[in-house]
Amino acid sequence: MSNDTQSLIRLNKSKAKSAVEVLVSAFRNCPLLQYYFPNEVEREKISSYFLSFAVNTGISYGEVYATSPNLEGIAVWIPSTNYPVTFWRLLRSVPLMEIYGCARAETSV
């Protein structure tokens, strides 16, 4: 395995939704999420919002990379200089519909 980081692709807002879909699929069977959200539909919905926050915040205040144009692997970094992510930074980086959807999902749980 190579340590060549030059083959990584830095993602921007135009790829955020696709990156979230990859991460939701990757964490679909995460034991912790299964424990807290045993219902698969509910788990996917809530993890989609949570991961959208991570990806969008990473794009705005850190770095988000993919292993290839096919987005087989996604990595999100937020440097210590931008952590913790404040409420206002979250509002500025995450699409409003994602925040609204998460609030609605939480009230329906």
ABEGO torsion letter per residue (X at the ends): XBABAAABBBBBAAAAAAAAAAAAAAAAABAAAAAABABAAAAAAAAAAAAAAAAAAAAAABBBBBABAAGABBBBBBBAAAOBBBAAAAAAABBAAAAAAAAAAAAAX
